Amino acid sequence: MSDPTGVASASVSTEATTVYDSYVDVLETGNVEALQDYARSVRANARQSQVDDRTRWCRLTS
């Protein structure tokens, strides 16, 4: 069965791990700058590939 989102499982797993690690870092250090930078990067990448941010979030969370 093919993935309806077109996103490879390994890619989703890597993305989820990155997000999790970023949040843990914020909780441990109280520094949100790295997480903010990551969020900006995700947004820029979504714009470049012309993927709506809401659609991207749905793909990552479903």
C-alpha positions in Angstrom: 0.0 0.0 0.0 1.4 3.4 -0.9 1.6 6.3 1.4 -1.2 8.8 0.6 0.8 11.8 1.8 3.8 11.1 -0.3 6.0 11.4 2.7 8.4 8.5 3.4 8.1 6.8 6.8 11.7 7.4 7.5 11.3 11.1 6.7 8.4 11.4 9.1 10.3 9.5 11.8 13.3 11.8 11.4 11.1 14.9 11.5 9.3 13.7 14.7 12.6 12.9 16.4 13.9 16.4 15.6 10.8 18.0 17.0 10.9 15.9 20.1 14.6 16.5 20.7 14.0 20.3 20.2 11.2 20.3 22.8 13.3 18.3 25.3 16.1 20.8 24.9 13.7 23.7 25.6 12.5 22.0 28.7 16.0 21.3 29.9 17.5 24.7 29.2 14.6 27.1 29.0 16.1 28.5 25.8 13.5 28.6 23.0 15.7 30.1 20.3 16.7 26.8 18.7 13.1 25.7 18.5 12.1 29.0 17.0 14.9 28.7 14.4 13.6 25.2 13.6 10.1 26.4 13.2 11.2 29.2 10.8 13.2 26.6 8.8 10.1 24.3 8.5 8.0 27.3 7.4 10.5 28.4 4.8 10.8 24.9 3.4 7.0 24.6 3.2 6.8 27.9 1.3 9.6 26.8 -1.1 7.9 23.6 -1.9 4.5 25.4 -2.1 3.0 23.2 0.6 0.4 24.9 2.8 1.6 25.0 6.5 -1.7 23.6 7.7 -1.5 20.7 5.2 2.1 20.0 6.3 1.1 19.9 10.0 -1.7 17.6 9.2 0.6 15.2 7.4 3.1 15.2 10.2 0.5 14.6 12.9 -1.8 12.1 11.3 
